[in-house]
Amino acid sequence: MKWTDSRDIAIELCDLYPDTDPKTVRFTDLHQWVMDLEEFDDEPNRSNEKILEAIILCWMDEAD
């Protein structure tokens, strides 16, 4: 998985953190959680605010 795989990342996060409201997650925590995903294989510095926002939006969609 890469940073641009927002939907796949969101699905994984939704499964790992089912009781977490994505709207309350700080970008610093989100960045670390994504980096910790087993299937994630991308450079840490390739993320940015826009990418993290996209992941949050997908996660919110998946959580509904």
mmJSON file of the N, C-alpha and C atoms, coordinates in Angstrom:
{"data_MODEL":{"atom_site":{
"group_PDB":["ATOM","ATOM","ATOM","ATOM","ATOM","ATOM","ATOM","ATOM","ATOM","ATOM","ATOM","ATOM","ATOM","ATOM","ATOM","ATOM","ATOM","ATOM","ATOM","ATOM","ATOM","ATOM","ATOM","ATOM","ATOM","ATOM","ATOM","ATOM","ATOM","ATOM","ATOM","ATOM","ATOM","ATOM","ATOM","ATOM","ATOM","ATOM","ATOM","ATOM","ATOM","ATOM","ATOM","ATOM","ATOM","ATOM","ATOM","ATOM","ATOM","ATOM","ATOM","ATOM","ATOM","ATOM","ATOM","ATOM","ATOM","ATOM","ATOM","ATOM","ATOM","ATOM","ATOM","ATOM","ATOM","ATOM","ATOM","ATOM","ATOM","ATOM","ATOM","ATOM","ATOM","ATOM","ATOM","ATOM","ATOM","ATOM","ATOM","ATOM","ATOM","ATOM","ATOM","ATOM","ATOM","ATOM","ATOM","ATOM","ATOM","ATOM","ATOM","ATOM","ATOM","ATOM","ATOM","ATOM","ATOM","ATOM","ATOM","ATOM","ATOM","ATOM","ATOM","ATOM","ATOM","ATOM","ATOM","ATOM","ATOM","ATOM","ATOM","ATOM","ATOM","ATOM","ATOM","ATOM","ATOM","ATOM","ATOM","ATOM","ATOM","ATOM","ATOM","ATOM","ATOM","ATOM","ATOM","ATOM","ATOM","ATOM","ATOM","ATOM","ATOM","ATOM","ATOM","ATOM","ATOM","ATOM","ATOM","ATOM","ATOM","ATOM","ATOM","ATOM","ATOM","ATOM","ATOM","ATOM","ATOM","ATOM","ATOM","ATOM","ATOM","ATOM","ATOM","ATOM","ATOM","ATOM","ATOM","ATOM","ATOM","ATOM","ATOM","ATOM","ATOM","ATOM","ATOM","ATOM","ATOM","ATOM","ATOM","ATOM","ATOM","ATOM","ATOM","ATOM","ATOM","ATOM","ATOM","ATOM","ATOM","ATOM","ATOM","ATOM","ATOM","ATOM","ATOM","ATOM","ATOM","ATOM","ATOM","ATOM"],
"id":[1,2,3,4,5,6,7,8,9,10,11,12,13,14,15,16,17,18,19,20,21,22,23,24,25,26,27,28,29,30,31,32,33,34,35,36,37,38,39,40,41,42,43,44,45,46,47,48,49,50,51,52,53,54,55,56,57,58,59,60,61,62,63,64,65,66,67,68,69,70,71,72,73,74,75,76,77,78,79,80,81,82,83,84,85,86,87,88,89,90,91,92,93,94,95,96,97,98,99,100,101,102,103,104,105,106,107,108,109,110,111,112,113,114,115,116,117,118,119,120,121,122,123,124,125,126,127,128,129,130,131,132,133,134,135,136,137,138,139,140,141,142,143,144,145,146,147,148,149,150,151,152,153,154,155,156,157,158,159,160,161,162,163,164,165,166,167,168,169,170,171,172,173,174,175,176,177,178,179,180,181,182,183,184,185,186,187,188,189,190,191,192],
"type_symbol":["N","C","C","N","C","C","N","C","C","N","C","C","N","C","C","N","C","C","N","C","C","N","C","C","N","C","C","N","C","C","N","C","C","N","C","C","N","C","C","N","C","C","N","C","C","N","C","C","N","C","C","N","C","C","N","C","C","N","C","C","N","C","C","N","C","C","N","C","C","N","C","C","N","C","C","N","C","C","N","C","C","N","C","C","N","C","C","N","C","C","N","C","C","N","C","C","N","C","C","N","C","C","N","C","C","N","C","C","N","C","C","N","C","C","N","C","C","N","C","C","N","C","C","N","C","C","N","C","C","N","C","C","N","C","C","N","C","C","N","C","C","N","C","C","N","C","C","N","C","C","N","C","C","N","C","C","N","C","C","N","C","C","N","C","C","N","C","C","N","C","C","N","C","C","N","C","C","N","C","C","N","C","C","N","C","C","N","C","C","N","C","C"],
"label_atom_id":["N","CA","C","N","CA","C","N","CA","C","N","CA","C","N","CA","C","N","CA","C","N","CA","C","N","CA","C","N","CA","C","N","CA","C","N","CA","C","N","CA","C","N","CA","C","N","CA","C","N","CA","C","N","CA","C","N","CA","C","N","CA","C","N","CA","C","N","CA","C","N","CA","C","N","CA","C","N","CA","C","N","CA","C","N","CA","C","N","CA","C","N","CA","C","N","CA","C","N","CA","C","N","CA","C","N","CA","C","N","CA","C","N","CA","C","N","CA","C","N","CA","C","N","CA","C","N","CA","C","N","CA","C","N","CA","C","N","CA","C","N","CA","C","N","CA","C","N","CA","C","N","CA","C","N","CA","C","N","CA","C","N","CA","C","N","CA","C","N","CA","C","N","CA","C","N","CA","C","N","CA","C","N","CA","C","N","CA","C","N","CA","C","N","CA","C","N","CA","C","N","CA","C","N","CA","C","N","CA","C","N","CA","C","N","CA","C","N","CA","C","N","CA","C"],
"label_alt_id":[null,null,null,null,null,null,null,null,null,null,null,null,null,null,null,null,null,null,null,null,null,null,null,null,null,null,null,null,null,null,null,null,null,null,null,null,null,null,null,null,null,null,null,null,null,null,null,null,null,null,null,null,null,null,null,null,null,null,null,null,null,null,null,null,null,null,null,null,null,null,null,null,null,null,null,null,null,null,null,null,null,null,null,null,null,null,null,null,null,null,null,null,null,null,null,null,null,null,null,null,null,null,null,null,null,null,null,null,null,null,null,null,null,null,null,null,null,null,null,null,null,null,null,null,null,null,null,null,null,null,null,null,null,null,null,null,null,null,null,null,null,null,null,null,null,null,null,null,null,null,null,null,null,null,null,null,null,null,null,null,null,null,null,null,null,null,null,null,null,null,null,null,null,null,null,null,null,null,null,null,null,null,null,null,null,null,null,null,null,null,null,null],
"label_comp_id":["MET","MET","MET","LYS","LYS","LYS","TRP","TRP","TRP","THR","THR","THR","ASP","ASP","ASP","SER","SER","SER","ARG","ARG","ARG","ASP","ASP","ASP","ILE","ILE","ILE","ALA","ALA","ALA","ILE","ILE","ILE","GLU","GLU","GLU","LEU","LEU","LEU","CYS","CYS","CYS","ASP","ASP","ASP","LEU","LEU","LEU","TYR","TYR","TYR","PRO","PRO","PRO","ASP","ASP","ASP","THR","THR","THR","ASP","ASP","ASP","PRO","PRO","PRO","LYS","LYS","LYS","THR","THR","THR","VAL","VAL","VAL","ARG","ARG","ARG","PHE","PHE","PHE","THR","THR","THR","ASP","ASP","ASP","LEU","LEU","LEU","HIS","HIS","HIS","GLN","GLN","GLN","TRP","TRP","TRP","VAL","VAL","VAL","MET","MET","MET","ASP","ASP","ASP","LEU","LEU","LEU","GLU","GLU","GLU","GLU","GLU","GLU","PHE","PHE","PHE","ASP","ASP","ASP","ASP","ASP","ASP","GLU","GLU","GLU","PRO","PRO","PRO","ASN","ASN","ASN","ARG","ARG","ARG","SER","SER","SER","ASN","ASN","ASN","GLU","GLU","GLU","LYS","LYS","LYS","ILE","ILE","ILE","LEU","LEU","LEU","GLU","GLU","GLU","ALA","ALA","ALA","ILE","ILE","ILE","ILE","ILE","ILE","LEU","LEU","LEU","CYS","CYS","CYS","TRP","TRP","TRP","MET","MET","MET","ASP","ASP","ASP","GLU","GLU","GLU","ALA","ALA","ALA","ASP","ASP","ASP"],
"label_asym_id":["A","A","A","A","A","A","A","A","A","A","A","A","A","A","A","A","A","A","A","A","A","A","A","A","A","A","A","A","A","A","A","A","A","A","A","A","A","A","A","A","A","A","A","A","A","A","A","A","A","A","A","A","A","A","A","A","A","A","A","A","A","A","A","A","A","A","A","A","A","A","A","A","A","A","A","A","A","A","A","A","A","A","A","A","A","A","A","A","A","A","A","A","A","A","A","A","A","A","A","A","A","A","A","A","A","A","A","A","A","A","A","A","A","A","A","A","A","A","A","A","A","A","A","A","A","A","A","A","A","A","A","A","A","A","A","A","A","A","A","A","A","A","A","A","A","A","A","A","A","A","A","A","A","A","A","A","A","A","A","A","A","A","A","A","A","A","A","A","A","A","A","A","A","A","A","A","A","A","A","A","A","A","A","A","A","A","A","A","A","A","A","A"],
"label_entity_id":["1","1","1","1","1","1","1","1","1","1","1","1","1","1","1","1","1","1","1","1","1","1","1","1","1","1","1","1","1","1","1","1","1","1","1","1","1","1","1","1","1","1","1","1","1","1","1","1","1","1","1","1","1","1","1","1","1","1","1","1","1","1","1","1","1","1","1","1","1","1","1","1","1","1","1","1","1","1","1","1","1","1","1","1","1","1","1","1","1","1","1","1","1","1","1","1","1","1","1","1","1","1","1","1","1","1","1","1","1","1","1","1","1","1","1","1","1","1","1","1","1","1","1","1","1","1","1","1","1","1","1","1","1","1","1","1","1","1","1","1","1","1","1","1","1","1","1","1","1","1","1","1","1","1","1","1","1","1","1","1","1","1","1","1","1","1","1","1","1","1","1","1","1","1","1","1","1","1","1","1","1","1","1","1","1","1","1","1","1","1","1","1"],
"label_seq_id":[1,1,1,2,2,2,3,3,3,4,4,4,5,5,5,6,6,6,7,7,7,8,8,8,9,9,9,10,10,10,11,11,11,12,12,12,13,13,13,14,14,14,15,15,15,16,16,16,17,17,17,18,18,18,19,19,19,20,20,20,21,21,21,22,22,22,23,23,23,24,24,24,25,25,25,26,26,26,27,27,27,28,28,28,29,29,29,30,30,30,31,31,31,32,32,32,33,33,33,34,34,34,35,35,35,36,36,36,37,37,37,38,38,38,39,39,39,40,40,40,41,41,41,42,42,42,43,43,43,44,44,44,45,45,45,46,46,46,47,47,47,48,48,48,49,49,49,50,50,50,51,51,51,52,52,52,53,53,53,54,54,54,55,55,55,56,56,56,57,57,57,58,58,58,59,59,59,60,60,60,61,61,61,62,62,62,63,63,63,64,64,64],
"pdbx_PDB_ins_code":[null,null,null,null,null,null,null,null,null,null,null,null,null,null,null,null,null,null,null,null,null,null,null,null,null,null,null,null,null,null,null,null,null,null,null,null,null,null,null,null,null,null,null,null,null,null,null,null,null,null,null,null,null,null,null,null,null,null,null,null,null,null,null,null,null,null,null,null,null,null,null,null,null,null,null,null,null,null,null,null,null,null,null,null,null,null,null,null,null,null,null,null,null,null,null,null,null,null,null,null,null,null,null,null,null,null,null,null,null,null,null,null,null,null,null,null,null,null,null,null,null,null,null,null,null,null,null,null,null,null,null,null,null,null,null,null,null,null,null,null,null,null,null,null,null,null,null,null,null,null,null,null,null,null,null,null,null,null,null,null,null,null,null,null,null,null,null,null,null,null,null,null,null,null,null,null,null,null,null,null,null,null,null,null,null,null,null,null,null,null,null,null],
"Cartn_x":[0.837,0.0,0.887,0.406,1.107,0.217,0.778,0.009,-1.213,-1.133,-2.243,-3.381,-3.21,-4.248,-5.183,-5.784,-6.59,-7.684,-8.414,-9.54,-9.039,-8.002,-7.466,-6.928,-6.246,-5.73,-6.89,-7.922,-9.083,-9.761,-9.873,-10.488,-9.674,-8.363,-7.491,-7.632,-7.633,-7.748,-9.104,-10.134,-11.482,-11.534,-10.847,-10.798,-9.957,-8.841,-7.938,-8.43,-9.138,-9.594,-11.105,-11.898,-13.346,-14.063,-13.505,-14.156,-13.621,-12.764,-12.171,-12.959,-13.292,-13.955,-12.864,-12.839,-11.769,-11.669,-12.77,-12.75,-11.927,-11.642,-10.891,-9.408,-8.983,-7.602,-6.7,-5.609,-4.624,-3.796,-3.366,-2.577,-1.292,-0.691,0.54,0.269,-0.861,-1.228,-1.577,-2.352,-2.745,-1.516,-0.573,0.661,1.345,1.466,2.124,1.324,-0.001,-0.841,-0.725,-0.677,-0.53,0.835,1.872,3.218,3.301,2.508,2.533,1.724,0.941,0.155,1.088,0.749,1.605,1.842,0.811,0.918,1.396,1.653,2.068,3.543,3.852,5.237,5.493,5.654,5.93,6.826,7.366,8.265,7.479,7.952,7.251,7.056,8.026,7.967,7.109,6.475,5.61,4.19,3.89,2.552,2.521,1.317,1.121,-0.296,-0.638,-1.942,-3.086,-2.949,-3.997,-4.218,-3.146,-3.236,-3.867,-3.433,-3.991,-5.472,-5.854,-7.274,-8.081,-7.522,-8.208,-8.415,-7.419,-7.538,-8.636,-8.651,-9.682,-11.074,-11.24,-12.547,-12.993,-12.076,-12.406,-12.748,-12.014,-12.262,-13.648,-14.007,-15.34,-16.416,-16.176,-17.119,-17.253,-16.132,-16.143,-16.817,-16.663,-17.212,-18.735,-19.303,-20.768,-21.504],
"Cartn_y":[-1.175,0.0,1.245,2.247,3.534,4.618,5.806,6.925,7.246,7.014,7.35,6.328,5.246,4.217,4.546,5.716,6.236,5.277,4.726,3.841,2.574,1.953,0.731,0.999,2.121,2.498,2.703,3.4,3.673,2.382,1.423,0.136,-0.554,-0.553,-1.165,-0.459,0.872,1.634,1.409,1.317,1.07,-0.284,-1.266,-2.592,-2.589,-1.859,-1.837,-0.959,0.102,1.072,1.29,0.242,0.334,1.331,1.607,2.516,3.944,4.206,5.533,6.354,7.563,8.497,9.172,8.946,9.507,11.028,11.694,13.159,13.643,12.751,13.145,12.789,12.176,11.706,12.843,13.051,14.058,13.512,14.403,13.981,13.28,13.697,13.04,11.586,11.346,9.968,9.167,9.774,9.096,8.679,9.58,9.289,8.056,8.004,6.868,5.587,5.671,4.484,3.91,4.785,4.319,3.669,4.305,3.743,2.363,2.149,0.883,-0.233,0.084,-0.949,-1.973,-3.233,-4.322,-4.26,-3.935,-3.932,-2.597,-1.62,-0.307,-0.326,0.18,0.175,1.431,2.543,3.805,4.645,5.695,6.574,7.455,7.613,8.444,9.889,10.415,11.827,12.083,11.078,11.271,11.677,11.688,12.111,13.627,14.162,15.589,15.78,17.009,17.281,16.833,17.051,16.671,15.151,14.402,12.936,12.451,13.019,12.615,12.969,14.117,14.489,13.495,13.069,12.096,10.776,10.364,9.128,9.279,10.417,10.67,10.634,11.28,11.299,9.899,9.106,7.723,6.912,7.135,6.429,6.787,8.061,8.482,7.799,7.69,7.034,5.553,4.907,3.48,3.235,4.158,3.989,4.103,4.752,4.929,3.674],
"Cartn_z":[0.0,0.0,0.0,-0.702,-0.782,-0.195,0.012,0.557,-0.289,-1.573,-2.468,-2.424,-1.714,-1.586,-0.416,-0.48,0.637,1.075,0.126,0.459,1.156,0.624,1.233,2.639,2.793,4.111,5.077,4.62,5.471,5.922,5.031,5.379,6.471,6.313,7.321,8.673,8.652,9.898,10.558,9.752,10.266,10.986,10.434,11.054,12.335,12.31,13.457,14.602,14.268,15.271,15.14,15.376,15.148,16.061,17.221,18.166,18.085,17.108,16.962,15.952,16.34,15.432,14.605,13.289,12.464,12.553,12.87,12.973,14.159,15.105,16.299,16.214,15.124,14.991,14.506,15.226,14.817,13.656,12.788,11.63,12.052,13.151,13.6,13.977,14.646,14.999,13.754,12.872,11.637,10.841,10.717,9.977,10.559,11.879,12.515,12.341,12.481,12.323,10.914,9.921,8.536,8.361,8.887,8.773,9.438,10.467,11.207,10.547,9.523,8.846,8.208,8.383,7.901,6.391,5.639,4.178,3.606,4.471,3.993,3.641,2.441,1.969,1.138,1.816,1.129,2.027,1.468,2.201,3.176,4.399,5.384,4.924,4.21,3.815,2.576,2.049,0.875,1.248,2.521,2.932,3.068,2.992,3.226,3.756,4.055,4.654,3.752,2.464,1.513,1.515,1.524,1.539,2.842,3.96,5.252,5.346,4.804,4.772,3.942,2.82,1.964,2.705,3.468,4.247,5.299,5.988,7.002,6.377,5.22,4.554,4.154,3.633,3.274,4.52,5.58,6.837,7.369,7.319,7.757,6.921,5.628,4.728,5.068,5.331,5.679,7.023,7.942,9.293,9.313,8.313,8.261,7.874],
"occupancy":[1.0,1.0,1.0,1.0,1.0,1.0,1.0,1.0,1.0,1.0,1.0,1.0,1.0,1.0,1.0,1.0,1.0,1.0,1.0,1.0,1.0,1.0,1.0,1.0,1.0,1.0,1.0,1.0,1.0,1.0,1.0,1.0,1.0,1.0,1.0,1.0,1.0,1.0,1.0,1.0,1.0,1.0,1.0,1.0,1.0,1.0,1.0,1.0,1.0,1.0,1.0,1.0,1.0,1.0,1.0,1.0,1.0,1.0,1.0,1.0,1.0,1.0,1.0,1.0,1.0,1.0,1.0,1.0,1.0,1.0,1.0,1.0,1.0,1.0,1.0,1.0,1.0,1.0,1.0,1.0,1.0,1.0,1.0,1.0,1.0,1.0,1.0,1.0,1.0,1.0,1.0,1.0,1.0,1.0,1.0,1.0,1.0,1.0,1.0,1.0,1.0,1.0,1.0,1.0,1.0,1.0,1.0,1.0,1.0,1.0,1.0,1.0,1.0,1.0,1.0,1.0,1.0,1.0,1.0,1.0,1.0,1.0,1.0,1.0,1.0,1.0,1.0,1.0,1.0,1.0,1.0,1.0,1.0,1.0,1.0,1.0,1.0,1.0,1.0,1.0,1.0,1.0,1.0,1.0,1.0,1.0,1.0,1.0,1.0,1.0,1.0,1.0,1.0,1.0,1.0,1.0,1.0,1.0,1.0,1.0,1.0,1.0,1.0,1.0,1.0,1.0,1.0,1.0,1.0,1.0,1.0,1.0,1.0,1.0,1.0,1.0,1.0,1.0,1.0,1.0,1.0,1.0,1.0,1.0,1.0,1.0,1.0,1.0,1.0,1.0,1.0,1.0],
"B_iso_or_equiv":[0.0,0.0,0.0,0.0,0.0,0.0,0.0,0.0,0.0,0.0,0.0,0.0,0.0,0.0,0.0,0.0,0.0,0.0,0.0,0.0,0.0,0.0,0.0,0.0,0.0,0.0,0.0,0.0,0.0,0.0,0.0,0.0,0.0,0.0,0.0,0.0,0.0,0.0,0.0,0.0,0.0,0.0,0.0,0.0,0.0,0.0,0.0,0.0,0.0,0.0,0.0,0.0,0.0,0.0,0.0,0.0,0.0,0.0,0.0,0.0,0.0,0.0,0.0,0.0,0.0,0.0,0.0,0.0,0.0,0.0,0.0,0.0,0.0,0.0,0.0,0.0,0.0,0.0,0.0,0.0,0.0,0.0,0.0,0.0,0.0,0.0,0.0,0.0,0.0,0.0,0.0,0.0,0.0,0.0,0.0,0.0,0.0,0.0,0.0,0.0,0.0,0.0,0.0,0.0,0.0,0.0,0.0,0.0,0.0,0.0,0.0,0.0,0.0,0.0,0.0,0.0,0.0,0.0,0.0,0.0,0.0,0.0,0.0,0.0,0.0,0.0,0.0,0.0,0.0,0.0,0.0,0.0,0.0,0.0,0.0,0.0,0.0,0.0,0.0,0.0,0.0,0.0,0.0,0.0,0.0,0.0,0.0,0.0,0.0,0.0,0.0,0.0,0.0,0.0,0.0,0.0,0.0,0.0,0.0,0.0,0.0,0.0,0.0,0.0,0.0,0.0,0.0,0.0,0.0,0.0,0.0,0.0,0.0,0.0,0.0,0.0,0.0,0.0,0.0,0.0,0.0,0.0,0.0,0.0,0.0,0.0,0.0,0.0,0.0,0.0,0.0,0.0],
"pdbx_formal_charge":[null,null,null,null,null,null,null,null,null,null,null,null,null,null,null,null,null,null,null,null,null,null,null,null,null,null,null,null,null,null,null,null,null,null,null,null,null,null,null,null,null,null,null,null,null,null,null,null,null,null,null,null,null,null,null,null,null,null,null,null,null,null,null,null,null,null,null,null,null,null,null,null,null,null,null,null,null,null,null,null,null,null,null,null,null,null,null,null,null,null,null,null,null,null,null,null,null,null,null,null,null,null,null,null,null,null,null,null,null,null,null,null,null,null,null,null,null,null,null,null,null,null,null,null,null,null,null,null,null,null,null,null,null,null,null,null,null,null,null,null,null,null,null,null,null,null,null,null,null,null,null,null,null,null,null,null,null,null,null,null,null,null,null,null,null,null,null,null,null,null,null,null,null,null,null,null,null,null,null,null,null,null,null,null,null,null,null,null,null,null,null,null],
"auth_seq_id":[1,1,1,2,2,2,3,3,3,4,4,4,5,5,5,6,6,6,7,7,7,8,8,8,9,9,9,10,10,10,11,11,11,12,12,12,13,13,13,14,14,14,15,15,15,16,16,16,17,17,17,18,18,18,19,19,19,20,20,20,21,21,21,22,22,22,23,23,23,24,24,24,25,25,25,26,26,26,27,27,27,28,28,28,29,29,29,30,30,30,31,31,31,32,32,32,33,33,33,34,34,34,35,35,35,36,36,36,37,37,37,38,38,38,39,39,39,40,40,40,41,41,41,42,42,42,43,43,43,44,44,44,45,45,45,46,46,46,47,47,47,48,48,48,49,49,49,50,50,50,51,51,51,52,52,52,53,53,53,54,54,54,55,55,55,56,56,56,57,57,57,58,58,58,59,59,59,60,60,60,61,61,61,62,62,62,63,63,63,64,64,64],
"auth_comp_id":["MET","MET","MET","LYS","LYS","LYS","TRP","TRP","TRP","THR","THR","THR","ASP","ASP","ASP","SER","SER","SER","ARG","ARG","ARG","ASP","ASP","ASP","ILE","ILE","ILE","ALA","ALA","ALA","ILE","ILE","ILE","GLU","GLU","GLU","LEU","LEU","LEU","CYS","CYS","CYS","ASP","ASP","ASP","LEU","LEU","LEU","TYR","TYR","TYR","PRO","PRO","PRO","ASP","ASP","ASP","THR","THR","THR","ASP","ASP","ASP","PRO","PRO","PRO","LYS","LYS","LYS","THR","THR","THR","VAL","VAL","VAL","ARG","ARG","ARG","PHE","PHE","PHE","THR","THR","THR","ASP","ASP","ASP","LEU","LEU","LEU","HIS","HIS","HIS","GLN","GLN","GLN","TRP","TRP","TRP","VAL","VAL","VAL","MET","MET","MET","ASP","ASP","ASP","LEU","LEU","LEU","GLU","GLU","GLU","GLU","GLU","GLU","PHE","PHE","PHE","ASP","ASP","ASP","ASP","ASP","ASP","GLU","GLU","GLU","PRO","PRO","PRO","ASN","ASN","ASN","ARG","ARG","ARG","SER","SER","SER","ASN","ASN","ASN","GLU","GLU","GLU","LYS","LYS","LYS","ILE","ILE","ILE","LEU","LEU","LEU","GLU","GLU","GLU","ALA","ALA","ALA","ILE","ILE","ILE","ILE","ILE","ILE","LEU","LEU","LEU","CYS","CYS","CYS","TRP","TRP","TRP","MET","MET","MET","ASP","ASP","ASP","GLU","GLU","GLU","ALA","ALA","ALA","ASP","ASP","ASP"],
"auth_asym_id":["A","A","A","A","A","A","A","A","A","A","A","A","A","A","A","A","A","A","A","A","A","A","A","A","A","A","A","A","A","A","A","A","A","A","A","A","A","A","A","A","A","A","A","A","A","A","A","A","A","A","A","A","A","A","A","A","A","A","A","A","A","A","A","A","A","A","A","A","A","A","A","A","A","A","A","A","A","A","A","A","A","A","A","A","A","A","A","A","A","A","A","A","A","A","A","A","A","A","A","A","A","A","A","A","A","A","A","A","A","A","A","A","A","A","A","A","A","A","A","A","A","A","A","A","A","A","A","A","A","A","A","A","A","A","A","A","A","A","A","A","A","A","A","A","A","A","A","A","A","A","A","A","A","A","A","A","A","A","A","A","A","A","A","A","A","A","A","A","A","A","A","A","A","A","A","A","A","A","A","A","A","A","A","A","A","A","A","A","A","A","A","A"],
"auth_atom_id":["N","CA","C","N","CA","C","N","CA","C","N","CA","C","N","CA","C","N","CA","C","N","CA","C","N","CA","C","N","CA","C","N","CA","C","N","CA","C","N","CA","C","N","CA","C","N","CA","C","N","CA","C","N","CA","C","N","CA","C","N","CA","C","N","CA","C","N","CA","C","N","CA","C","N","CA","C","N","CA","C","N","CA","C","N","CA","C","N","CA","C","N","CA","C","N","CA","C","N","CA","C","N","CA","C","N","CA","C","N","CA","C","N","CA","C","N","CA","C","N","CA","C","N","CA","C","N","CA","C","N","CA","C","N","CA","C","N","CA","C","N","CA","C","N","CA","C","N","CA","C","N","CA","C","N","CA","C","N","CA","C","N","CA","C","N","CA","C","N","CA","C","N","CA","C","N","CA","C","N","CA","C","N","CA","C","N","CA","C","N","CA","C","N","CA","C","N","CA","C","N","CA","C","N","CA","C","N","CA","C","N","CA","C","N","CA","C","N","CA","C","N","CA","C"],
"pdbx_PDB_model_num":[1,1,1,1,1,1,1,1,1,1,1,1,1,1,1,1,1,1,1,1,1,1,1,1,1,1,1,1,1,1,1,1,1,1,1,1,1,1,1,1,1,1,1,1,1,1,1,1,1,1,1,1,1,1,1,1,1,1,1,1,1,1,1,1,1,1,1,1,1,1,1,1,1,1,1,1,1,1,1,1,1,1,1,1,1,1,1,1,1,1,1,1,1,1,1,1,1,1,1,1,1,1,1,1,1,1,1,1,1,1,1,1,1,1,1,1,1,1,1,1,1,1,1,1,1,1,1,1,1,1,1,1,1,1,1,1,1,1,1,1,1,1,1,1,1,1,1,1,1,1,1,1,1,1,1,1,1,1,1,1,1,1,1,1,1,1,1,1,1,1,1,1,1,1,1,1,1,1,1,1,1,1,1,1,1,1,1,1,1,1,1,1]
}}}
